[in-house]
Amino acid sequence: MNARAKQGRLPLAQVQDGDEGSNLSAEEKHLNETFIKDSIPPWLAGSGYIGLAAISIATVPMIFPQIKWYLVLSAYVVAPLLAFCNSYGTGLTDWNLASTYGKIGLFIFASWVGQNGGVIAGLAACGVMMSIVSTAADLMQDFKTGYLTLSSPRSMFVSQLIGTALGCVIAPLTFWLYWSAFDIGNPDGAFKAPYAVIFREMSILGVEGFSALPQHCLAICSFFFIASLVINLLRDVTPKNVSRFIPIPMAMAIPFYIGAYFAIDMFVGTVILFVWERVNRKECDDFAGAVASGLICGDGIWTVPSAILSILRIDPPICMYFKPSLSS
């Protein structure tokens, strides 16, 4: 029966039994043939990008009058180069640095426009460049997954178009839901929007230069930048039994960047993981990632019913809030 099944099966390539290199080549050949067979024509990709650029050149200046049409055109001319760099880096590190490339555009366009609307123009140009650069990296990752799973690139691209069209409707509605239910941007509220403040300050910095920074701010930033490099270098050159006691600068910076609540959540999760490892290490190794992902997803999904309850003016039975004590 096995022999008959082997005879009836269509071989992907002529390979010799026991030749591991030939088997690997045959598998890669099959992956390449499947992926290239339904490839997207270059003219379609180019014309689509030009069409989106034309739409943005016409509509973005209507929404943000501070950014002129030629600035949007310049962003679309430069963005493909940055998108390639970001996609390549994301493929190597699985880390999407679209916000970093967006900040480059923010500083350039904010300083280009100057005092007369440079802050808004820089933020708008940053949004345009981030959307292009980030989408390129995400699409590359999706195509990589499709390549490994023998999926059709055209089918994946059509699915991306459908998802993008849905996002054009769902994203504004979600923003309206949050904007109506919560006090977005209030420094004393639950949703402080720290990224909005950070990007606005960077845009102001791009317009006014280093003179906009508080006194000694640049020196302090330079000190901590050099300190982070030195600490990372020490972690790399010291023995493992010593380096594990050296803190990671990026982990230390996260609470300062997005708020202390994140550090508290991570600390509670670390304590749970520590106890779980002592109780049942094998079970912890098998399911810790899934449990952590579920907790993170649950925390994010709960914001939707929380917003609905807030819109309906339904207060929670228990509310914990921490703020500085009033001096007597």
GIDAGI-V577833 format. One line per field, one symbol per residue. psi: psi as a letter, one per 20 degrees, with the letter a starting at -180 (. if undefined). A space follows every 10 residues. Layout:
psi: ???
This chain:
psi: ghghhhhipp qhqoqqpinh hggghgghgg ggghhhgkqp qhhggghggh ghgggghhhg hhgnihprhh ggghghhhhh ghhgghgghh hhikookhhg hhhghggghg hggbhmjhgg gggghggghh hggghggghg hghgghghjl qphgghghhg gghgghhhgg ghhgghgghh hrnpipijah nimhhggghg hhghhhgiai iiqrpjghgg ghghghhhgg ghghhhiqqh ighiipqohg hhhghhgjqh hghgghgghh ggggghhhgn gghghhiggg ggggggghhg hhhghhgghh hjkoqqhppp pprqqpp.
